[in-house]
Amino acid sequence: MRKTLTRLATAALSFFLLSGAQAAGPITMIVTVPPGGSSDALARLTATALGARLNQSVVVENVTGAGGLVGMQRFLKAKADGSTLLFINQSLAILPHLYKQAGYSAVNDVAPVGIVAKVPMVLSVSNASGVQDLSGLIGRMKSTPGALNFGSGGPGTTAHFAEALFMQQAGVQGQLVQYRGSGPALTDLMAGTIQAVIDQTVTMLPLHKDGRVRALAVSAAARVPQSPDVPTFAEAGLPAFDLAIWNGVVAPKGTPAAELQRLEQALSAAVAEPAFKAQIESMGAQAPSAQESGSGHFRQLIQQDAGRVADLAKTGVFVAN
């Protein structure tokens, strides 16, 4: 009997040590964009903060290609044990409608962990357009359907999504002009070659401040401190447009509930830290509130935008390849 108990105790200790070793192993956080951009910077900041909370190393791995599909496919093949995470934005919901081979559902095939940051979007027009406010833009687009050009950083980008959604909600028609990156689109906006662009605050507001473009509305609950003269979409007359770029962390479908809870609690605690919030805000983003933190709110955002993209795809805005 004593030998049996000893063997059981030894086995239990071995299992405990093995489990602890596995839990302390590195976590890979896949990022579907190249190093150096704002999304990559947010991911690295998150990896550091999450790793500190978990007492584990969280290593960012940039897996790029096909607009994010390569990184997404790498993530979908990962073990569902908490050792691999994905840092992602609305492209999670967009990719299945751009690529037939995506083969996943944004709603059913990932396990949300939590939102990290939201970046409001700004609708700006060229100075050459002569448009002074949002109602003036909508009025012009209604009087001349399809005549006004909106530029974005490429098919399937959040800017492309935002502009298509704006036109749908405002009941207007325009030409969606796709560029290779937001930089060329903004250059043509400043030159007056195109009339409008919707892009994130971090790129748009400096151009507005310098008078190179005119910002008409920002997709935030309140005016942003960087440009208090820019009204929200609700103030400007289109309250339905509430799209902000969200950035969050998801785990593979099938990850054990206990591991998901551990990750969620650690991430929620990390993004609530004042130092983390300050760093997020210095990058032009907004940290989630207590009500927005965690998997529940994030799941709602994914479901909402997956539904919006599906509706837009029916109109031919997002065409599968």
DAQUIHU-V229169 format. One record per residue. N is the residue number from 1. RES is the residue in three letters. PSI is psi in degrees with one decimal (* if undefined). D_FIRST is the distance of its C-alpha to the first C-alpha in Angstrom with 1 decimal. Layout:
n = (N | N)
res = (RES | RES)
psi = (PSI | PSI)
d_first = (D_FIRST | D_FIRST)
//
This chain:
n = (1 | 2 | 3 | 4 | 5 | 6 | 7 | 8 | 9 | 10 | 11 | 12 | 13 | 14 | 15 | 16 | 17 | 18 | 19 | 20 | 21 | 22 | 23 | 24 | 25 | 26 | 27 | 28 | 29 | 30 | 31 | 32 | 33 | 34 | 35 | 36 | 37 | 38 | 39 | 40 | 41 | 42 | 43 | 44 | 45 | 46 | 47 | 48 | 49 | 50 | 51 | 52 | 53 | 54 | 55 | 56 | 57 | 58 | 59 | 60 | 61 | 62 | 63 | 64 | 65 | 66 | 67 | 68 | 69 | 70 | 71 | 72 | 73 | 74 | 75 | 76 | 77 | 78 | 79 | 80 | 81 | 82 | 83 | 84 | 85 | 86 | 87 | 88 | 89 | 90 | 91 | 92 | 93 | 94 | 95 | 96 | 97 | 98 | 99 | 100 | 101 | 102 | 103 | 104 | 105 | 106 | 107 | 108 | 109 | 110 | 111 | 112 | 113 | 114 | 115 | 116 | 117 | 118 | 119 | 120 | 121 | 122 | 123 | 124 | 125 | 126 | 127 | 128 | 129 | 130 | 131 | 132 | 133 | 134 | 135 | 136 | 137 | 138 | 139 | 140 | 141 | 142 | 143 | 144 | 145 | 146 | 147 | 148 | 149 | 150 | 151 | 152 | 153 | 154 | 155 | 156 | 157 | 158 | 159 | 160 | 161 | 162 | 163 | 164 | 165 | 166 | 167 | 168 | 169 | 170 | 171 | 172 | 173 | 174 | 175 | 176 | 177 | 178 | 179 | 180 | 181 | 182 | 183 | 184 | 185 | 186 | 187 | 188 | 189 | 190 | 191 | 192 | 193 | 194 | 195 | 196 | 197 | 198 | 199 | 200 | 201 | 202 | 203 | 204 | 205 | 206 | 207 | 208 | 209 | 210 | 211 | 212 | 213 | 214 | 215 | 216 | 217 | 218 | 219 | 220 | 221 | 222 | 223 | 224 | 225 | 226 | 227 | 228 | 229 | 230 | 231 | 232 | 233 | 234 | 235 | 236 | 237 | 238 | 239 | 240 | 241 | 242 | 243 | 244 | 245 | 246 | 247 | 248 | 249 | 250 | 251 | 252 | 253 | 254 | 255 | 256 | 257 | 258 | 259 | 260 | 261 | 262 | 263 | 264 | 265 | 266 | 267 | 268 | 269 | 270 | 271 | 272 | 273 | 274 | 275 | 276 | 277 | 278 | 279 | 280 | 281 | 282 | 283 | 284 | 285 | 286 | 287 | 288 | 289 | 290 | 291 | 292 | 293 | 294 | 295 | 296 | 297 | 298 | 299 | 300 | 301 | 302 | 303 | 304 | 305 | 306 | 307 | 308 | 309 | 310 | 311 | 312 | 313 | 314 | 315 | 316 | 317 | 318 | 319 | 320 | 321)
res = (MET | ARG | LYS | THR | LEU | THR | ARG | LEU | ALA | THR | ALA | ALA | LEU | SER | PHE | PHE | LEU | LEU | SER | GLY | ALA | GLN | ALA | ALA | GLY | PRO | ILE | THR | MET | ILE | VAL | THR | VAL | PRO | PRO | GLY | GLY | SER | SER | ASP | ALA | LEU | ALA | ARG | LEU | THR | ALA | THR | ALA | LEU | GLY | ALA | ARG | LEU | ASN | GLN | SER | VAL | VAL | VAL | GLU | ASN | VAL | THR | GLY | ALA | GLY | GLY | LEU | VAL | GLY | MET | GLN | ARG | PHE | LEU | LYS | ALA | LYS | ALA | ASP | GLY | SER | THR | LEU | LEU | PHE | ILE | ASN | GLN | SER | LEU | ALA | ILE | LEU | PRO | HIS | LEU | TYR | LYS | GLN | ALA | GLY | TYR | SER | ALA | VAL | ASN | ASP | VAL | ALA | PRO | VAL | GLY | ILE | VAL | ALA | LYS | VAL | PRO | MET | VAL | LEU | SER | VAL | SER | ASN | ALA | SER | GLY | VAL | GLN | ASP | LEU | SER | GLY | LEU | ILE | GLY | ARG | MET | LYS | SER | THR | PRO | GLY | ALA | LEU | ASN | PHE | GLY | SER | GLY | GLY | PRO | GLY | THR | THR | ALA | HIS | PHE | ALA | GLU | ALA | LEU | PHE | MET | GLN | GLN | ALA | GLY | VAL | GLN | GLY | GLN | LEU | VAL | GLN | TYR | ARG | GLY | SER | GLY | PRO | ALA | LEU | THR | ASP | LEU | MET | ALA | GLY | THR | ILE | GLN | ALA | VAL | ILE | ASP | GLN | THR | VAL | THR | MET | LEU | PRO | LEU | HIS | LYS | ASP | GLY | ARG | VAL | ARG | ALA | LEU | ALA | VAL | SER | ALA | ALA | ALA | ARG | VAL | PRO | GLN | SER | PRO | ASP | VAL | PRO | THR | PHE | ALA | GLU | ALA | GLY | LEU | PRO | ALA | PHE | ASP | LEU | ALA | ILE | TRP | ASN | GLY | VAL | VAL | ALA | PRO | LYS | GLY | THR | PRO | ALA | ALA | GLU | LEU | GLN | ARG | LEU | GLU | GLN | ALA | LEU | SER | ALA | ALA | VAL | ALA | GLU | PRO | ALA | PHE | LYS | ALA | GLN | ILE | GLU | SER | MET | GLY | ALA | GLN | ALA | PRO | SER | ALA | GLN | GLU | SER | GLY | SER | GLY | HIS | PHE | ARG | GLN | LEU | ILE | GLN | GLN | ASP | ALA | GLY | ARG | VAL | ALA | ASP | LEU | ALA | LYS | THR | GLY | VAL | PHE | VAL | ALA | ASN)
psi = (-43.6 | -40.3 | -37.8 | -45.4 | -38.6 | -43.8 | -41.1 | -41.6 | -41.4 | -42.1 | -42.0 | -41.4 | -41.4 | -42.4 | -42.5 | -45.0 | -40.7 | -43.5 | -42.2 | -39.6 | -40.4 | -41.9 | -31.5 | -4.2 | 164.4 | 147.8 | 133.2 | 126.1 | 108.7 | 134.8 | 129.8 | 8.9 | 159.7 | 161.7 | 149.8 | -22.6 | 179.5 | -38.0 | -41.4 | -40.6 | -41.8 | -40.6 | -42.5 | -37.8 | -42.2 | -43.0 | -42.1 | -45.8 | -41.1 | -42.0 | -38.5 | -38.6 | -35.8 | -13.5 | 39.3 | 157.4 | 127.3 | 113.1 | 124.8 | 132.1 | 113.9 | 115.0 | 100.3 | 170.1 | 145.4 | 42.2 | 20.4 | -9.6 | -36.6 | -46.7 | -37.3 | -43.2 | -36.8 | -42.4 | -44.0 | -22.6 | -3.9 | 156.0 | 141.0 | 65.6 | 9.3 | -0.7 | -11.2 | 131.4 | 166.9 | 128.8 | 120.5 | 160.3 | -151.9 | -14.8 | -23.4 | -41.5 | -24.6 | -40.9 | -42.9 | -20.6 | -8.7 | -32.4 | 119.6 | -34.2 | -0.2 | -48.0 | 33.1 | 162.6 | 128.3 | -27.4 | -39.7 | -17.1 | 15.8 | 160.0 | 104.2 | 138.4 | -48.3 | 159.2 | 145.6 | -43.1 | 153.5 | 137.5 | 111.3 | 155.2 | 150.7 | 132.0 | 119.6 | 152.4 | 160.7 | 151.5 | -30.6 | -19.6 | -27.6 | 0.3 | 133.8 | -26.6 | 174.6 | -40.9 | -35.5 | -39.0 | -47.9 | -40.9 | -42.7 | -40.7 | -30.4 | -33.3 | -25.8 | 72.6 | 130.8 | -0.9 | -23.5 | 135.7 | 126.3 | 129.4 | 145.8 | 172.0 | 10.5 | 161.8 | 132.7 | -0.4 | 165.1 | -30.6 | -42.5 | -47.1 | -46.8 | -43.1 | -40.2 | -40.6 | -41.2 | -46.6 | -39.3 | -47.1 | -30.4 | -11.8 | 39.3 | 166.7 | 140.3 | 171.3 | 124.8 | 109.1 | 120.3 | 129.4 | 169.2 | 78.4 | 154.8 | -25.1 | -54.3 | -35.2 | -43.0 | -34.1 | -44.9 | -30.2 | -45.4 | -32.5 | -13.2 | 8.0 | -37.5 | 162.1 | -24.2 | 154.0 | 141.5 | 120.9 | 175.9 | 156.5 | -37.6 | -28.3 | -33.5 | -46.3 | -37.4 | -35.7 | -36.5 | -44.1 | -36.8 | -2.2 | 15.2 | -21.4 | 170.6 | 114.7 | 129.4 | -32.9 | 152.7 | 140.4 | 67.1 | 161.9 | -27.5 | 161.5 | 142.7 | 144.4 | -29.7 | -31.2 | 77.0 | -11.7 | -11.1 | 118.9 | 160.4 | 165.4 | -35.0 | -44.2 | -32.0 | -7.1 | 6.4 | 71.8 | -21.5 | -25.1 | 99.6 | 22.0 | 119.5 | 151.6 | 119.0 | 146.6 | 128.8 | 180.0 | 132.6 | 155.4 | 164.2 | 147.0 | 137.3 | -1.7 | 132.5 | 142.8 | -38.9 | -38.3 | -40.4 | -41.1 | -40.9 | -45.0 | -42.9 | -45.3 | -40.2 | -42.7 | -42.1 | -40.6 | -38.2 | -45.1 | -13.8 | -11.4 | 132.1 | -38.5 | -39.6 | -45.5 | -41.3 | -41.1 | -40.8 | -46.8 | -32.1 | -18.1 | 6.8 | 12.5 | 173.9 | 127.5 | 149.5 | 148.5 | 174.2 | -36.0 | -26.5 | -12.3 | 150.0 | 176.7 | -30.5 | -52.5 | -40.3 | -40.9 | -38.9 | -40.7 | -43.5 | -45.6 | -42.2 | -49.4 | -29.5 | -39.8 | -40.8 | -44.8 | -40.6 | -41.4 | -42.4 | -34.7 | -32.1 | -23.2 | -5.5 | 6.1 | -42.5 | 111.6 | 125.9 | 145.4 | *)
d_first = (0.0 | 3.8 | 5.4 | 5.0 | 6.3 | 8.6 | 9.9 | 10.6 | 12.3 | 14.2 | 15.3 | 16.4 | 18.3 | 19.9 | 21.0 | 22.4 | 24.3 | 25.6 | 26.8 | 28.5 | 30.1 | 31.5 | 32.8 | 34.5 | 36.2 | 39.9 | 41.5 | 44.6 | 47.4 | 49.9 | 53.5 | 56.1 | 59.1 | 60.2 | 59.6 | 62.2 | 63.0 | 62.3 | 59.4 | 57.8 | 58.3 | 56.7 | 53.7 | 53.2 | 53.6 | 50.9 | 48.6 | 48.8 | 48.4 | 45.5 | 43.7 | 44.1 | 42.5 | 39.6 | 39.2 | 39.5 | 42.3 | 44.5 | 46.8 | 50.0 | 50.9 | 54.4 | 54.6 | 58.2 | 60.5 | 62.1 | 62.4 | 58.6 | 57.5 | 56.0 | 53.7 | 52.9 | 51.9 | 49.7 | 47.9 | 47.5 | 45.7 | 43.2 | 39.5 | 38.8 | 36.1 | 38.2 | 39.1 | 42.7 | 45.2 | 48.9 | 51.6 | 54.3 | 57.4 | 59.5 | 59.5 | 56.2 | 58.3 | 61.3 | 60.0 | 59.2 | 62.8 | 64.2 | 62.2 | 61.5 | 58.7 | 56.9 | 54.8 | 53.0 | 53.4 | 53.6 | 52.3 | 49.5 | 48.2 | 47.2 | 45.0 | 47.2 | 45.7 | 48.8 | 52.4 | 53.3 | 57.1 | 60.2 | 63.5 | 66.5 | 69.2 | 72.9 | 75.8 | 78.6 | 82.1 | 84.5 | 87.4 | 89.7 | 88.6 | 90.3 | 87.5 | 87.0 | 84.2 | 81.7 | 84.0 | 86.7 | 84.3 | 83.3 | 86.9 | 88.1 | 85.3 | 86.3 | 90.0 | 89.5 | 86.4 | 84.8 | 87.2 | 84.8 | 82.4 | 78.8 | 77.2 | 73.4 | 71.2 | 70.6 | 69.4 | 66.1 | 66.1 | 65.6 | 69.3 | 70.1 | 67.9 | 69.4 | 73.0 | 72.5 | 70.8 | 73.6 | 76.3 | 74.5 | 74.1 | 77.7 | 79.2 | 80.9 | 81.3 | 81.3 | 80.8 | 77.3 | 78.0 | 75.0 | 74.9 | 72.6 | 71.1 | 72.2 | 74.4 | 77.1 | 77.1 | 77.7 | 80.4 | 82.3 | 81.8 | 83.4 | 86.2 | 86.9 | 86.2 | 83.6 | 83.8 | 80.3 | 76.7 | 73.5 | 71.1 | 68.7 | 69.9 | 69.1 | 71.7 | 74.2 | 74.8 | 76.1 | 78.6 | 79.7 | 80.0 | 82.3 | 84.4 | 83.7 | 82.4 | 82.5 | 79.1 | 79.6 | 76.2 | 72.5 | 69.5 | 67.9 | 67.6 | 70.0 | 72.4 | 70.7 | 71.7 | 72.8 | 75.7 | 76.3 | 79.6 | 77.7 | 77.0 | 73.8 | 74.2 | 74.1 | 77.0 | 78.9 | 78.8 | 75.9 | 72.8 | 71.0 | 70.5 | 67.4 | 65.9 | 64.4 | 62.4 | 58.7 | 56.2 | 52.5 | 49.1 | 47.3 | 44.0 | 43.5 | 43.1 | 39.5 | 38.1 | 35.0 | 36.2 | 34.0 | 35.5 | 39.0 | 38.6 | 37.5 | 40.6 | 42.9 | 42.0 | 42.5 | 45.8 | 47.1 | 46.5 | 48.1 | 51.3 | 51.7 | 52.0 | 55.6 | 55.8 | 54.7 | 57.2 | 59.9 | 59.3 | 59.3 | 62.6 | 64.1 | 63.7 | 65.6 | 62.6 | 61.1 | 57.5 | 56.0 | 56.2 | 53.2 | 54.0 | 54.3 | 51.1 | 48.0 | 47.4 | 49.1 | 52.6 | 52.2 | 51.4 | 54.6 | 56.6 | 55.4 | 56.1 | 59.5 | 60.7 | 59.3 | 61.4 | 64.4 | 64.2 | 63.9 | 67.1 | 68.9 | 67.8 | 69.6 | 72.9 | 72.5 | 71.8 | 68.5 | 69.0 | 66.2 | 66.8)
//
